[in-house]
Amino acid sequence: MTTALSEPLTPENYVRTANAIDRDGVFTKDYTRCVGDKLTVVGLRIGERPNHVVAFFGDTIVRHSAGMYSVARAVDGGA
């Protein structure tokens, strides 16, 4: 069984989403990029390397029954 989280990842629901995934026992971390000359959070890294996935703002995170996560990309490509 797979379950999409109810809404795309946004700066407004980012912390709540990360906390929910952490409660499932899956590591999460800010995903950052340089925007202009400033390091900016642009999404969420889910899982540990090398098997992690990255959800950018606008993407929808999907939880699979085995406790794994995948990402449905936003039509515009996320952040």
N, C-alpha and C positions, 0 to 999 in steps of 0.2 A: 504494500500500500504506500502511496506517496501522498504527501500533503503540502500544498503550497501555503506559505504564510499568507495571511489575509490581504496584505497590501505590499506594493513595491517598497523597497528600502529607500528611506529618505533621511535627510539630516534630522528631521523631527522625531522619527521612530527608531533611529539608529541604536541608541543606548538600550531601549526596551528590547529590541530584536537581539542585540548582542547578549544581553542578560538572559533571555529565554534560551538561546542556543547554549550558553555556558551552563545553564541549569541541566541541560541534557548531557553534560559531561564532555562537550566538544569545545575545543579551544577556539577563541576568537581574538582578533586583534585589528586595530585600525589599519586601513590600507591607505597609504598616502602617496601623493605625487606633487611635484613642483607645479604650482599654478602661478604663472608670472615668476616672481622671485620669492614666493612664500610656499613652504611645505604645508599642504592642505589635506585633510581627510576627505577621500573621494569614495570610500566604500568600506567593506568589511571583509577581512580574510577569515575564512572558516576552515578549521582543521589545521593539522601540522604538516609542514613540508616533508616530503615532496608531494603529498596527496591532497593538498589544500585546494580550495576554490575561492575565487574572489567575486563578491557581489558589489557592483558599483551602484551608486544612487540611481534609482529608476528601475533596477533589476528586481526580479521576484525570486526569493529563496525557496527552494523546494526541499522538504525533509522526506527521506525515504525510510521505509520500515526498518531497515537494518541499522538505522541511526546515522546514515550517510546523508550528505547534503549535496545538492547541485543548484545551478543558477539558471533561471530562464531570463535571457537577456532582454532588456528593453528594446523596443522597436528602433529607437534612435541611438542605440548603442550604449546606454547608461551615461556615466559622467564623461 
